[in-house]
Amino acid sequence: MKTIAETKFDNLVKEAYHITLKPLGFKRNGNNFYIAETTDDIGKVINLQKNRFGNKENIAFTINAGIFSPLLWNGYYGGFGGKFPAYPREVLSVIRRRIGNLMNTRDMWYRINADTDIEPLIVEHKHNLLEFILPFFSRINTNDDILTELEIGRPYDIPFFGKLVMYAELKKFKEAQAEYTRLLSKPGPDGPNSIVVALGKKYNLK
């Protein structure tokens, strides 16, 4: 049986996200929402992430938004023999943002317990979805848009090798070489990152 906090959280997910996103074409999988016209198209991902230190009576969570690129997935994750995901997770995105990033403020975590008045929280989340998350999605619709965003060099863009793979997969080998050289110039205590070295070999970079 669900706790009062869990029921309130589920209600927030439904009222603020599901009801808003479903008419736009987003598909829901638990606390995740995803949209892409075809498996070859860039996807948009929203993930409601619960804090692992919370519990059923006191739920803490944040909102992650991601841009999923089939090019990145095929160029990196697919190289390990993985099956192309029917429902890509936000963690596989080439560009990832938390709601605090999108609002240009501190990292935002929300809390729900039995005493939480859920209605103002629903209004707040619907506002954040319409004013910050969906506008972020609307400006990134092509691989060139992804590169433009990556070239800004935001410190929270993950994965660190995303720009290298995107350049190489788009046959922009001059840019890929420059990014490869940049990544090699920042070795860890044990030398160059093994992922970077492997990608250099894959794309014949020097």
N, C-alpha and C positions, 0 to 999 in steps of 0.2 A: 504493500500500500504506500502511495506517495505521501510525502510530508506536505505540509502547507506551503513551505518554501518551494518545493519542487513543482507543485501545482501552479503557483504564481509564476515561476520561471517559464513553464510550458505555455502559460497564457500569454506572457510577454512575447515569446518567440512566435506564437500564432498571430497575435494582434498587430504587432509592430513589423514583423518581417514576412511571414507567410502570406498574409492577406494582401500586403503591399506588393510583394515580389511575384506571386503566382500569375497575375494578369500580364506581367511583363515577360513571362516565358521562363522564369527561373524554376528549376526543379529542386525539390527538397529531399534531403537525406538526413534524417535526424536533426541536428542543429547546424546543418550545412545547406547552403543554397548555391546552385550552379546554373550558368547559362552559356550556351554556345550553339550556333546554328548547325554546324556539322563538326565531326571530329577533326577536321582540318583547320577549323577556325579558332581564333583566340577565344578563350573562355574567361568568364568572370566568376569569382568564388567569394562567398561570404561565410565565415565560420564564427559561431559563438563558442568561445573557448572558456571552459570552466577552470578555475584555479584548482590544481590538484591538492592544495592544502585546505580547501573548503570541505564541507560535509553536507548531508542532506537537509540539515536544519539551517545552515548558513552557507548560502551559495554565493561565490564570488566569480565574476566572469568578465571577459572583455570581448571586443569585436575585431576580427581580422578580415581584411579584404585583400584579395589576390588576383593577379592577372596570370592565367595559365596559358603557356605557349606550347603547342604541339611541336614546334621546331626545337625548343629546349628539351622537351621530354624525349623526343626521338634522338636528339644529338647527344644526350647524356644518359638519362635514366634507361632509355631503350637499349643502350649499349651493354647493359647488364642482363639482357634477356628478359626484361620485364614486359608484361602484357600491358598495352595501352589502356589506361584506366577508363572505365565507362563513366565514372563519376570522380573526376580529379579532386584531390584534397588541396586545401589552401597551402599546405606546407610544400607542395610541389610547384608552386607558382614561381615565375621568374621575377615578378615584382610583388612585394608583400608590404602591406601597411596595416598598422593598428589604428583604431579610431582616434587615439590621441595624436598620432602622426598627421592624420588627415585634417584634424581640427587645429593643428599647429599649437598643441598644448602638451601638457604632461601625459604620461601613460595613464589611460583611463581604465579603472576597474570598478565594476558595479556590484552591489551586494543586495541580496534578497533573503529575508528571513520571515518568520510568521507575522511579524508586526509591520512589514513593508507595505506602504500604500502603493499598489502596483500601477494604478492609473496614470499618475504623473510620469512614472518611469516609461510606460508604453508611449506616451506622448513624446518624451525626450528621445527615445530610440527611433521612433518614426521620423522625427525631425532630423536626427543625425543621418539616417538612411537617405532621406530625400535631399538634404543639403550638403552632405559631405561624401558619402559612399557612392551613390549613383552618379553624381557629377564627376568623381574620380574615374569611374568606369567609362563614362561617356567620352572622355578625351583620349582613351587608349583603345584603338580599334584595329590597328595594323601592326605589323612587325616593325615598321619604321617608327611608329608611335612608341613602341616598347623601347627601341634603341634611344630615342630622344629622351625618354624618362630615365633610362639607365645612365646616359651620358651626363646627366645632372650630377650623378655621383652621390646620391643620398646614402649616408652611413648605414641605414637600416635596410637597404636593398639586399635581398638574399635570394639565391645563393651567390657567393662571391665570384663564381666562374660563369655567371649567367651572360654577361656581356661578351665574353670570349666565345662561348658556344653560339650565341645569336649571330655575331659577326661571321663566324666560320660557316654556319649553316646557310647564311644569306650570301655566301661567296664573296664577302668583303674581306679578303685575305690581308690586305694592307692594314686595315684596322684591327683584324684578329692578331696579326703579328705584333702590333704595338701593344695590345692588351696583354698578350702572352709575355712579352718582354717586361712589362710593368709588374705583372704578377710574379715572375721569376725573380725580380729585384727585391722582393720582400719575403725572403725565406724565413722559416721558423728555426728553432734551435737544432732541428735535425736535418736542415737543408731545405731545398725547394719542396713545395707541397706536391705530394704524389699525384693528386688529381690534376694539377696544372701540367705536370710533366706528361701524364698520360694523354691529356687533351692535345698537347703540343705534338706528340707522336701521331695521334689520330689524324690531325689536320695538316701534318707535314710542316709544322712551324719550326723555325730555327732558334 
